[in-house]
């Protein structure tokens, strides 16, 4: 049984840095704004995605792709291109960009995914949103593999919970309703 620990949002980065000094599997729950078409979309800027994902943080992208290449009996010669945005902070799982911190996650499994109205929190069925949602990027062709390695960046301010080891850290976010409208 895990402990549930409340963490003020301003302490989340320091907590993760302290608890994850090397590659570790975590589960996080985040509220993010989904990529959507803007034209003729009645849901644009009115929806957020509440998702729970499992994956690794403090990992090495090129090494992960090359391990996948070996599993698929391919030569491990993948070299990642430099990031297109942000600076990966050395010896940490974080990326810094325009005054914000992001956690870089090697996505393994999406455990839950629910779309919600920003103002009310009511669920909106994905089927209704499908015509407006952007198609997810498939990295397999770029990586030269059949099963792509998915890199996801989550703004720390979007993380609501993170399970590290045997503990569940619930992020205490003041004025959450107004914050979601700012993202």
C-alpha positions in Angstrom: 0.0 0.0 0.0 1.4 3.4 -1.0 1.6 6.5 1.0 -0.3 9.6 -0.3 1.7 12.8 0.2 0.6 16.3 -0.7 3.2 18.5 -2.4 2.9 22.2 -3.0 3.3 22.8 -6.8 6.3 25.1 -6.2 8.2 22.1 -4.6 7.5 19.5 -7.3 10.7 20.1 -9.3 12.9 19.8 -6.2 11.1 16.7 -5.0 11.5 14.9 -8.4 15.2 15.9 -8.6 15.8 14.5 -5.1 13.8 11.2 -5.6 14.9 10.5 -9.2 18.7 10.7 -9.4 18.8 8.1 -12.2 16.4 6.5 -14.7 13.2 5.4 -12.9 9.7 4.2 -13.8 7.0 6.6 -12.7 3.3 7.0 -13.2 2.0 10.5 -13.6 -1.4 12.2 -14.0 -1.5 15.4 -16.0 -4.0 17.9 -17.3 -2.9 19.0 -20.8 -4.4 21.0 -23.6 -4.8 18.6 -26.5 -3.6 19.5 -30.0 -6.7 20.5 -32.0 -7.6 22.1 -35.3 -8.8 25.6 -34.8 -11.0 26.2 -37.9 -14.7 25.5 -37.3 -13.9 23.8 -34.0 -16.5 24.6 -31.3 -14.2 22.9 -28.7 -11.0 24.8 -29.4 -9.6 26.3 -26.2 -12.5 24.8 -24.2 -11.1 21.2 -23.5 -8.3 19.7 -21.5 -7.1 16.1 -21.4 -6.9 14.4 -18.0 -4.5 11.4 -18.6 -2.5 9.0 -16.5 0.6 7.6 -18.1 3.3 5.2 -17.1 6.9 5.6 -18.2 10.5 6.4 -17.5 12.1 9.7 -16.5 15.8 10.6 -16.3 16.4 8.4 -19.3 18.5 8.6 -22.5 16.6 8.9 -25.7 19.3 7.6 -28.1 20.1 4.6 -25.9 16.4 3.7 -25.6 16.0 3.8 -29.4 19.1 1.8 -29.9 17.9 -0.9 -27.4 14.7 -1.1 -29.4 16.7 -1.4 -32.6 18.6 -4.3 -31.1 15.4 -6.0 -30.0 14.2 -5.7 -33.7 17.6 -7.1 -34.8 18.7 -3.8 -36.4 22.1 -2.1 -36.1 22.1 0.2 -33.1 23.3 3.3 -35.0 20.5 5.8 -34.0 21.8 9.3 -33.0 19.2 11.7 -31.8 19.0 15.2 -33.3 19.3 18.1 -30.9 16.1 19.3 -29.3 14.1 21.7 -31.4 13.1 23.6 -28.3 14.3 23.9 -24.7 17.5 23.0 -23.0 17.8 19.6 -21.4 19.3 20.2 -17.9 22.3 18.0 -17.3 22.0 15.2 -14.7 18.2 15.7 -14.4 15.0 14.7 -16.1 14.1 18.3 -16.8 13.9 20.6 -19.8 13.9 24.3 -19.4 12.2 26.6 -21.9 10.9 30.2 -21.7 10.9 30.2 -17.9 9.1 26.9 -17.5 10.3 23.4 -16.5 9.2 20.2 -18.3 9.7 16.6 -17.4 10.8 14.4 -20.2 9.0 11.0 -20.1 9.6 7.9 -22.1 6.0 6.9 -22.5 5.3 3.2 -22.0 1.5 3.0 -21.4 -1.4 5.4 -21.3 -3.5 4.1 -18.4 -6.4 6.6 -18.6 -7.4 9.4 -21.0 -10.5 11.6 -20.4 -11.3 14.8 -22.1 -13.0 17.5 -20.0 -14.7 20.9 -20.3 -12.2 23.5 -19.0 -14.9 25.4 -17.1 -17.1 22.6 -15.7 -14.8 19.6 -15.6 -17.6 17.5 -17.3 -16.4 14.7 -19.5 -16.6 15.1 -23.3 -16.6 11.8 -25.1 -13.5 11.4 -27.3 -15.7 10.3 -30.3 -17.2 13.8 -30.3 -13.7 15.4 -30.3 -12.0 13.0 -32.8 -12.7 15.1 -35.9 -10.9 18.1 -34.3 -8.0 16.3 -32.6 -4.5 16.4 -34.2 -3.2 12.9 -35.1 -0.4 11.8 -32.7 3.2 11.8 -34.1 4.5 8.3 -34.8 8.3 8.2 -34.2 8.9 4.7 -35.6 9.7 5.9 -39.1 12.2 8.5 -37.9 13.8 6.0 -35.5 13.9 3.2 -38.1 12.0 0.8 -35.9 8.6 -1.0 -36.0 7.8 -0.1 -32.4 8.6 3.6 -31.8 10.0 5.1 -28.6 7.6 7.9 -27.5 9.2 10.9 -25.9 6.7 13.1 -24.1 7.3 16.5 -22.4 5.0 17.5 -19.5 5.1 21.0 -18.1 5.5 20.6 -14.3 2.6 22.9 -13.7 0.3 20.4 -15.6 1.2 17.4 -13.4 -1.5 16.6 -10.8 0.0 13.4 -9.4 3.2 11.4 -9.7 3.8 8.0 -8.3 7.5 7.4 -7.5 8.4 4.1 -5.8 5.8 3.3 -3.2 4.5 6.9 -2.8 1.8 8.9 -4.6 2.5 12.6 -4.6 -0.6 14.7 -5.1 0.3 18.2 -6.3 -1.5 21.0 -4.4 -2.4 23.6 -7.1 -3.9 26.9 -6.0 -6.6 28.4 -8.3 -6.6 25.4 -10.7 -9.6 26.5 -12.7 -8.1 29.8 -13.7 -4.7 28.2 -14.4 -6.1 25.8 -17.0 -7.5 28.7 -18.9 -4.0 30.2 -19.1 -2.4 27.2 -20.8 
